[in-house]
Amino acid sequence: MLNPAIAQTVIDHALSLGADFVELYVERQLRSTLNTLSDSVDSVQSGVEFGIGLRMVFGHKVLYGYTNKVGADELRRIASELAAKDRRDPVTHARAFNFIAPDEQHPAEKRLSQDAQLDAKIAYLLTASRAAFAGGAAIHQTKGACLQREQAVEIFNSEGLHAHDTRHYVRTSLTAIASDGSDQAVGTDNFGGLLGWEVADQHSAATLGAQAARQALVNLSARPCPSGTMPVVMGNGFGGVIFHEACGHLLETTSVAKQASVFHDQMGQQIAHAKVSAVDDGTLKNAWGSLNIDDEGMPTQRTQLIQDGRLTSFLVDRLGSAKTGYARTGSGRRESYRYAPASRMRNTFIEPGQDSVEAMIASIDRGIYASHMGGGSVQPGTGEFNFSVQEGYYVEKGKILYPIKGATLISTGPKVLREISMVGDNFSLACGMCGSVSGAIPTTVGQPALKVDAILVGGNA
């Protein structure tokens, strides 16, 4: 996408201004979005975006700029303006580029650049909508969405790296809205991956619609949730959002290097129950958060964050490595060319154990089963959180009694890790979008069901 000769002259110019490290990140992205409303198409959008990001590092200070132009003069101008206040003696010229073509670990067949598959996507979402309406008379509206994008990136840096990668993302969802005339409730189901539209073969439209309708009808019949400190069983899959938000961000060198994480000085220490092991793995085949290379050009990898309750690794990008001394983990990520990279999660999950959900529920005298988690908020640095329960049930004397609504889980990530006493055998993953200093990126969360012995539950019963 960018002539290597232009990249070489721009990087040499930036080095002549005293930068210790220089990087060019070139991106071209195709995007297609489809939305449906009940039995009709609501909107169709598509577009192409191109740009180049220029990063200059002076010691531990990062200067960053970007443009939509590919000319050497424009890129040199940006370098000069960035370095205007940090100009130092020049360093050596950049090394000659060594091109790296990473192995393709995530094949995609029905690619956006070949065929947008618009008719097939419309048919899929409308079939899912019909399945939702068939779930019950109380379903009165559905909202469907399908996003497909193709991101081609090319990376040059002053250490001689020249690499490229193409990523194919697809994500589809359906929301069902149920009403009994006085109250409304919603249910949703979604899936996605790092592949083409063949993802639709892995999750049928009928299943998508039926699951959304089932949850909406459960929530419509739900009673107000009791409150207080009690045991909670957190469901698998998207239940992992709590670990991601309340613990995962604390393990990124973005916060560790600034000592803004409670875990910054606890490497090798016991930070969780001995049953808890957690991983961030960028290599899972066709998973939503996977990559061939990260956005700094390093091959991605599997990183064991916690092993048997002990902290074993952080998530480390180039700058984080320079600041902390920890080895890079292929975790440098960014939303687009508009952002400098930072240490970020990929596919982050708690590994499966040997306990069954039935055994967890049977062990509760009074508590709740949060089968599906919703969104929430987290306090950076401490991991203090409150997350809503999207679908939950009140449990008494080991039995599920009725569905609940209005439940919120309140605690801190470090505390919850120590309160986990049972780890399930029903591991699964779920798609999400993660926002941080380098923008919004595709990430996967996951876990088996977990029993937390004590957590504050907010409710309105």
N, C-alpha and C positions, 0 to 999 in steps of 0.2 A: 504493500500500500504506500510505503514511503521509500523513495530511492535511497539505498544505503550510502551513496556518495553525499547526499544532502544530510543524512543523519550524522555522518562522520564530520562534516565541516561544522555543523551546529554544535556537536558535542565538544569538538576541539576549541571552538570559540568560547563555550561556557567554561571549559577548563582554564582557558587563558585569562578568565576573570577571577580565578582563584578558587573555583569550586573544587571540593574534594571528590565529589561523585556527581555524575550527570546521567539522566535517564530520559528517554523519549518513549511515550506510550501512545500508540496510534490505534484508533478504534473506528470501525464501521459497523453500524448496527441497523438491522432490519427489524421492524416491529409490526405485528398485526393483532388487533384487539376486536373481539366480537362480543356484544352484549344482547341478551334477549330479555323480554318482559312477557311472562306467561307464554302465550302461543304465537308471539310475533318477534321479529328482529327489532331491537331498540336502536342499536348503533353499530357501525362498522368503521374502524379507523386503521390506517396503515401509514408507515413513513420510513424514511431512511435518515440516519444521522451519522455524521463523520466529524472527527476532531483529533487533535494531537495535544497531549499534555507534556509539559517540560518540567522536570524536577531537578533542582540544583541543591546539593547538600553542602553546607559549610560547617564542619564539625558535627554538632548535633542539631543544627538549625536547618530547617527545610524551607526553601523558597519554591513556589509553584505557580505556573501560569499555563494557559491553554489557548488554542486558536482553532479555527476551522480551515485555515489556509495551509498549504503544503510547501510554500516557497522557503528557501533557505534564508532570505533576507528577513522575512517575517519572524521566523524562529530565532534568528540571531538577535533581532530587535527585542523580543521578549526576554531572552537571556540577559541582555544588557540592562534592561529596565529592572529585572529581578535583582541583579547584582549591584545596582547603583549604590546601595548603602552598605554592601558587604564585600565590595571588591577587594581582593587580596592579590598577593603575588601569584603569578600563573604557576600551575603544576604541569606535569608532563602531558603530552598528547594522549588521546584515547588509544587503546589497543585496537588492532585490526579486528573486525567483527568475525565471530565464529558462529555460523548459523546453526541453530538447533531446531529440529522438527520433532516435537515430542510424540511419543507413541499415542495413537488414538485409542483411548480406553473406553470411550462412551459413544459408540456408533449411533448415527441417526439416519433413518431411511427417508421418511416423508418430510423433507426439509422445506423451510419457508422460502428459501431462495429458488427452489425448484417448482413449488406449487403451494399456494396458500391453503389449499383444501377447504375453501370457504363453504362450498355447498355441503361438504361432509360435516363440517363443524356446526353449521346451522341445523342440519338434520339430527346431529347428536344432542345438542342442547334442547331442541324441541321434543325429542323422544324422552329425555330426562324430565322435562317439564310435565309431559303427559303421565309419566310414571309417578311423579309427585302428586298430581291431582287424583290419580287412582288410589292413593294411599288413604284418603278419607275425605268426607264431605266438607270438613272444616278447613281444608286447604283452599285458599281463595286467591293466591298469587304466587308466582315464582319469579326469580331473577337469576339468569344464567350468565356466565362469563367464560371466555376462552382467550388466553394470552399466548401468543407464540412469538418468539424473537430469536434472531440469529446474530451473535456477536462475534465479529472477527477482530482479533487484537494482534498487534505487532509491537515488540519491545526491543529497544536498543539501549545499551548503556556504556559508560566509559571504561568498563572492565572488559569490553569486547563481546558482550552478550548480544546476540540477535536471535530472537525467538518469535514464534507466532502460534496462535491457537484459534480455533473456531468452536464456539459453544452454541448449542441448540437447546433452547428452553421452551417447555410447554407447560401450562397450568390451566386447569378447568375447574369450575365450581358451579354449584347450584344452591340457591337459598330458597326455602319454602316458607311461606307465611300462613299461619293458621289463625282462625278467629272463631269465637263462639258467640259473637254479637256484642260482647262487652269487653272481652280481653283479646289481646293478640299475643302470639308467640312465634319465634322463628327457629328454624333448624337449617343446618348447612352441611354440605359434604364437598370435599375437593380433593384433587390429586394432581400430581405433576412430576416432572423429571427432566433430566438433561438428555433429551432425545427429541425425535420428531413427532408428528401427529400419530404415529403408530402407537403412542401411549394410550390412545382410546381403546386399543385392543386389550389393554390390561385392566380396565375398569369400565364395565358396561354402563351405558346411559341409563338403563333401567335401575341398576344398583345406585347410581348417583342420585337419581330422583327419589327412589324409595327411602334411602337413608336420610335425606334432607326432610322428607315428609314425616318419617318416623320420629325424628328428634323434635320437629315442630309440634306434633301432636302430644308427645310426652311433656313438653314444656307448657303446653296449653292446660294440661291437667295438673300441673305442679302446685304444691302448697308452699307458703312462705317458709324459709329456712330458719331453724333455730340457731341461736348464736352462743358463743362461748368457746373455751379451749377444749378440744376433743381430738380423738384419733380420726384420721382421714385416709382413705384409700384413693390415690390418684391414678386415673386410668392411663393406659398405654398410649403410644403415638404422640399426639400433640400435648399430652400431659408433660412432655419433656420441655415445654416452653418455660416452665419455672426454672429448671436447671440452666437452660440457655441464658435467660435474662438475669436471674439472681446470682448465678455462680459463674457461668461461662465468660461473661464480660470481665469478671474479676480475674480471670486467668489469661487475658490478653495483655501483651506487654505495653499496649497503648495505655493501660492504667497501671500496670505493675511498675513500669519504668519511672512513673511519677510518684510512686508509693501511695497511689490513690486507691489501691486495692487492699483489703484486709488480708489477702493471701501473699502479699509481696515478699514477706520474709519467712514463709512457712514451707519452703521446698523440702520434701522428705518427711514432713510431719503428718500426723494423723489429723485430717480435717473432716472426715466423714466416718460413718459407721463402717465397720470392716466388711460388710456385705456390698458396699458401693464401689464399683469400678466405672470409670467414665472415659470416653474416647472422643476425639475429634478426628474424623477420617475423611480426607478429600478424595479417596480413591474408590469409593463404593460405586460400582458400575451403574451408570445412568441415573444416579441419585441427584436430586434437585440442587444440592449444594456442592457437588463434585466438580473437579477441574482436572485438566491434564497438567497445566502449569498455573501457578498463581499469577497475580498481576504485577509481579516483579520478575517473572520469567523462570522461577524455580519450580521444578517438578513437585507436585503435591504429594502428600504422604499421610500415613496413619499415625496419629499422635496419642499416646496413652497419657491422659491428664491425671487421672486418679486410679490407683491400683490398690484394691483391698482397703480403701479408705485413706491411703497415703497420697499426698500430692507428689506427682512424678514429673510433670512438665508444664510449661506455659505455652501459649501460642505466640510465636515469635516471627516478626517480619525483619527486614534489613535494619531499619533504624532501631527497633527494639533490641536486636542483637547487639548493636554497637553500644547501646546505653546500659544493657544489663549483663552482657557477656554470655547469655544463653545462645545456643545454636539455633539457627533459623529452622522453621518447621514448614515452610511452604504455605504460610498463612497470610501473605501480603495481598490484600483485596481492596477493590474500590468499585463504586457504582459505575463510573464512566471516566472518560478522559478529563472530565471537569474536576476530578478529585485526585489528590495524592493518596497513595496506598497506606494502609495501616494494618496492624495485626487484627484479624477477624476470624470468626468461626466459619466452618464449612458444613459438615454433617456431624452434629454434636449430640451425643446420647449417653445414657446410662446403660450399661451392658445387662443382659438378662441374668436372672437368678433361677431359683428352683421352687419358689413358692407359687401357689395358685391364687387367683383372685378370690375363689370361693373360700379358701382358708383364711385369707386376709379379712374378708367380710365377716366370717364366722367368729373371728377373734375380737370383734368390736362389741362392747356393751352398749355404748351410745356414741354415734358419730355419723359421718357421711361418706358416701362413695361418689367422688367427683369423676364420673366416667369420661367426661370431655371438658377440657379447660378452654376458657376464652381469653380475652386480652387483659392487660393490666398495666401497672406502672412499677418502676424500680428506681430506687435511689442509688445513683452511681457511687462506687466506693465502698458502701456498706452492704449492698445487696438486699436492703429492706424492700419488700414488695407487697403489693396487694393485687391479686388476680381474681377475676370473676370465674365462676363455674358455669359453663355453657349448658351442661346437662349433668344433673346430680340427683342423688337419692338419700333419704334419711334412713339410717341403719340403727336398729335397736335389738339387743340380745342376739346378735349374729344374723339378723334377718333384715332384708330390704323391705321397708314398709310402704314408702310412697315417694314419688319424685318431688324435688324441691326447686324453688326459684329464689333469686336474689342472694345467692350464696357468694361470699368473697373469702378468699384465703389470705391471711395476713401473717407475715413472719419475715425472716431474713434467710438468704440463701445458705450462709454458713450454719445457721441453727438447724434448718431443715435437713441438711446433709447428715447431721449427727442424730436426728430424730428418726431417720429411716430404720425400720427394724425388719421389714420383709421386702424382698425383691422378687417380682413375678417372673414367670416363664413365657409370657405372651408378648414378647418384644415386637415393636413396630415403629415405623418412621412416619413423619408428616412434614409437609412443605410449609415454609414460612418466609417472610421477608424481614430482614434485620437492618435497623437503622443505627448508624453510629457516625463517627467523625469522617469516614470516607464514603458516606452516602448509604443508600439502601441496596442490599445485595441479597441474592437467593441463598437461603440457608435451610438445612434440614434439622428438625428437632426429633427426639425420640427417646423412648424408654419402654420397659415393661411396666406393668402396674406396680405401684409402690405403696407400702403402708407407712405413714408418718404417725408416730405415736401421739404427738401433741402439737397442735397448731391452732391458732386463733381463727375461728370462723365467724365472719360477720353475716348476720341475717336479719330478717325483719319479722320473724314470727312473734 
